[in-house]
Amino acid sequence: MKLVIHDICKTYSKGKKKALDHFSIELTPGVYGFLGPNGAGKSTLMNIITDNLSPDSGWIEFNGQDTVKMGKEFRKILGYMPQQQGLYEDFTALRFLWYMATLKGLRKDVAKERISFLMKLVNLEDSMHKKLGAFSGGMKQRILIAQALLNDPQVLLLDEPTAGLDPKERIRIRNFISEISLDKIVILATHVVSDIEYIAKEILLVKSGKLLMNGDQLTLLEQMQNKVFEVKVQEEQMDTIQNKYKVSNMMADRDGIVMRIVGDTVEPQWSPIPVKPNLEDLYLYWME
């Protein structure tokens, strides 16, 4: 199973804003973390994959076939969770899933089995007759994931699936995505590093519509060796450091403030100590 994105370009505002700039990548089963700030082009790419938007140029293939020419056949194996929670507040969870199953063209017996299975899977079995308007943010995210999985898709697109969730719900969703990704191509778009830090087999750094780099976390972090430092300063020196360097973290201890700096060099006067980089350091180095 392979999804290949070929040289996709997309512009808005009469060609003035490049949402995607010659974007190309080849995907196989597993979780791919599309990591980038808001406006990087992540949602635009998902809308092009789902054929909600047409690219200015480029094309997408699934197992060697053009997805636009595949039409309904591609949509049958596609699942999509949009970033915006466009839910029918007066629908119960059960009614909503039946409605979505009908739109997806599922047979009644298949839909019944899938809805029952997914309600258990997303831990909403006890809330199936509750109106969506009364759902918490985490519950709404889970019902959106459930609708994306109704047709047991081979390609699953998740746009900011943990947006607005508390830490407990975020971990639950993250673990759930990891569980279902074994036989699917999962594209998870986010600007939250922790969403993909432990579950993505490959990370794609996206900025201003361009793919800056991609690879597994270990490979990407190797490029950050000797680019992350810690310095210890006094409180009155903090502003000087923050104005001069990219600071990813700071912590007070008995002797002063330990500041974590991301950059190519730090002046010797601050006695910098090289430390092991993490994914947040990588994000800050390339995105800020």
C-alpha positions in Angstrom: 0.0 0.0 0.0 1.5 3.3 -1.1 0.2 6.9 -1.3 2.5 9.2 -3.4 2.1 13.0 -3.5 3.7 14.4 -6.6 4.9 18.0 -6.7 1.7 19.6 -5.4 1.3 23.4 -5.7 -1.6 25.5 -4.4 -2.0 29.3 -4.2 -4.6 31.5 -2.7 -5.4 35.3 -3.0 -5.0 35.3 -6.8 -1.7 33.6 -6.7 -0.1 35.8 -4.0 -0.1 33.3 -1.2 1.6 29.9 -1.7 -0.2 27.4 0.5 1.8 24.4 -1.0 5.0 24.8 -2.9 6.1 21.8 -4.9 5.2 19.4 -2.1 6.2 15.7 -2.7 6.3 12.7 -0.4 5.8 8.9 -0.5 3.8 7.3 2.3 3.4 3.6 3.4 1.5 2.1 6.4 2.2 3.8 9.7 1.8 7.2 11.3 3.2 10.3 9.6 3.4 13.4 11.7 3.0 16.5 9.6 4.5 19.1 12.0 4.3 22.8 11.3 2.7 26.1 12.6 -0.8 27.2 11.7 -0.9 28.3 8.1 1.9 26.0 7.0 -0.3 24.2 4.5 -1.2 21.1 6.4 -4.9 21.5 6.1 -4.7 22.5 2.5 -2.8 19.3 1.7 -5.5 17.2 3.4 -8.2 18.9 1.5 -6.4 18.2 -1.7 -5.9 14.5 -0.8 -9.7 14.3 -0.1 -10.4 16.1 -3.4 -12.2 18.9 -1.5 -9.7 21.2 -3.2 -8.0 21.0 -6.6 -4.2 21.7 -6.8 -2.8 24.2 -9.2 -0.4 21.6 -10.3 0.8 18.1 -9.3 -1.2 14.9 -8.6 -1.7 12.1 -6.1 -1.5 8.4 -6.6 -2.7 5.5 -4.5 -1.1 2.2 -5.5 -0.1 3.6 -8.8 -3.5 5.1 -9.7 -4.4 8.7 -9.9 -6.8 9.4 -7.0 -8.9 11.9 -8.9 -9.5 9.4 -11.7 -10.3 6.8 -9.0 -13.0 9.1 -7.7 -15.5 7.1 -5.5 -13.2 4.1 -5.4 -10.5 6.2 -3.6 -13.1 7.8 -1.3 -14.2 4.4 -0.2 -10.8 3.7 1.3 -10.4 7.2 2.7 -11.2 8.4 6.2 -11.0 12.1 7.2 -11.3 13.9 10.5 -11.4 17.7 9.8 -9.9 20.3 12.1 -13.2 22.1 12.7 -15.8 20.4 14.8 -18.7 20.8 12.4 -21.1 18.6 14.3 -24.9 18.6 14.4 -25.4 19.6 18.1 -29.0 18.2 18.2 -27.9 14.8 16.9 -27.2 12.0 19.4 -23.8 10.3 18.9 -25.6 7.2 17.5 -27.7 9.2 15.1 -24.7 11.1 13.9 -22.7 7.9 13.1 -25.7 6.4 11.3 -26.0 9.6 9.3 -22.3 9.5 8.3 -22.6 5.8 7.5 -25.4 6.6 5.1 -23.3 9.3 3.4 -20.5 6.9 3.0 -22.8 4.4 1.4 -22.4 1.6 3.9 -24.8 -1.3 3.9 -27.1 -1.4 6.9 -25.7 -4.6 8.4 -22.1 -3.4 7.9 -22.9 0.0 9.4 -24.6 -1.5 12.4 -21.6 -3.7 13.1 -19.1 -0.9 12.6 -21.0 1.6 14.8 -21.2 -0.9 17.6 -17.5 -1.7 17.3 -16.4 1.9 17.1 -18.5 3.1 20.0 -16.6 0.7 22.2 -13.3 1.5 20.6 -13.6 5.3 21.3 -15.1 4.6 24.7 -18.4 6.3 24.0 -20.7 3.3 24.4 -22.4 4.8 27.5 -22.9 8.1 25.7 -24.4 7.0 22.4 -27.8 8.5 23.2 -26.4 11.7 24.4 -26.7 14.8 22.2 -23.4 16.0 20.7 -24.0 19.5 22.0 -23.6 18.2 25.5 -20.3 16.4 24.7 -17.0 17.6 26.0 -14.2 18.7 23.6 -12.5 15.3 24.0 -15.7 13.4 23.4 -16.3 15.4 20.2 -12.8 14.6 19.0 -13.4 10.9 19.6 -16.8 10.8 17.8 -15.1 12.6 14.8 -12.4 9.9 14.8 -15.1 7.3 14.9 -16.9 8.7 11.9 -13.5 8.8 10.0 -13.1 5.0 10.7 -16.7 3.9 9.8 -15.5 2.5 6.4 -12.4 0.9 7.9 -10.2 3.2 5.7 -6.8 2.3 4.4 -5.8 6.0 4.3 -6.7 8.0 7.5 -6.3 11.8 7.6 -6.4 13.5 11.1 -6.2 17.3 11.2 -5.3 18.5 14.7 -7.0 15.6 16.4 -6.0 16.7 19.9 -6.8 20.4 19.6 -8.2 21.9 22.8 -8.0 18.7 24.8 -6.8 18.3 28.3 -3.6 16.2 28.9 -5.5 13.0 29.8 -7.7 13.2 26.7 -4.7 14.0 24.6 -2.8 10.9 25.7 -5.9 8.7 25.2 -6.3 10.0 21.6 -2.6 9.6 20.9 -2.5 6.0 22.2 -5.7 5.2 20.2 -4.2 6.5 17.0 -1.1 4.4 17.6 -3.3 1.2 18.0 -5.2 1.6 14.8 -2.2 2.6 12.6 -0.7 -0.9 12.0 -2.5 -1.5 8.6 -3.3 2.1 7.6 -1.5 5.1 6.2 -2.2 7.7 8.9 -1.4 11.4 8.3 -1.6 13.4 11.5 -1.3 17.1 11.1 -0.4 19.1 14.2 1.6 21.9 15.6 1.9 20.2 19.0 5.2 18.3 19.2 4.0 15.8 21.9 1.2 14.6 19.6 3.6 12.8 17.4 6.8 12.4 19.5 6.1 8.8 20.5 3.8 7.4 17.7 5.1 8.8 14.4 7.3 6.5 12.3 8.3 9.5 10.3 8.1 13.3 10.9 7.6 15.8 8.2 8.5 19.4 9.0 6.3 21.8 7.0 6.7 25.5 6.7 5.1 28.0 4.3 3.9 25.2 2.1 7.3 23.6 1.8 8.6 20.3 3.1 11.7 21.3 4.9 12.8 17.8 5.9 11.5 14.4 6.8 12.7 11.2 8.4 12.4 9.2 11.6 13.0 11.1 14.9 16.5 9.8 15.5 17.7 10.8 12.0 16.2 14.3 12.4 17.7 14.8 15.8 21.2 13.8 14.6 21.1 17.0 12.6 20.7 18.9 15.9 23.9 17.7 17.5 25.8 20.7 19.0 22.9 23.0 18.4 21.4 22.8 21.9 23.0 24.3 25.0 22.3 25.0 28.6 23.6 28.1 30.4 23.2 29.2 34.0 22.5 32.9 34.6 21.2 35.2 37.2 17.6 36.5 37.0 18.8 40.0 35.8 20.5 38.4 32.9 17.5 36.5 31.5 16.3 39.3 29.3 19.7 39.6 27.6 19.7 35.9 26.8 16.1 35.9 25.5 16.7 38.9 23.3 19.8 37.3 21.8 19.0 33.6 21.5 16.1 31.1 20.9 15.2 29.8 24.4 13.2 26.6 24.4 13.0 26.2 28.2 14.1 27.7 31.5 14.1 26.5 35.1 15.1 28.1 38.4 17.5 26.3 40.7 19.3 27.3 43.9 22.2 29.1 42.1 20.2 30.9 39.3 18.3 30.2 36.2 19.1 27.3 33.8 18.2 28.3 30.2 18.1 26.0 27.3 19.3 27.7 24.1 18.7 26.4 20.5 21.1 27.7 17.9 24.4 27.2 16.1 26.6 29.0 18.6 26.5 30.6 22.1 29.1 33.1 23.2 31.8 31.5 25.5 31.1 34.2 28.2 27.9 32.3 29.1 29.8 29.0 29.6 27.4 27.0 27.4 27.2 23.2 28.0 26.0 21.1 24.9 23.0 18.9 25.8 21.0 16.2 24.0 18.4 17.7 21.6 14.7 16.8 21.5 11.9 17.3 19.0 10.9 20.6 20.5 14.4 21.9 20.0 14.2 20.8 16.3 10.9 22.5 15.8 12.1 25.7 17.4 15.3 25.7 15.4 13.5 25.4 12.0 10.2 27.2 12.7 11.1 30.2 14.7 
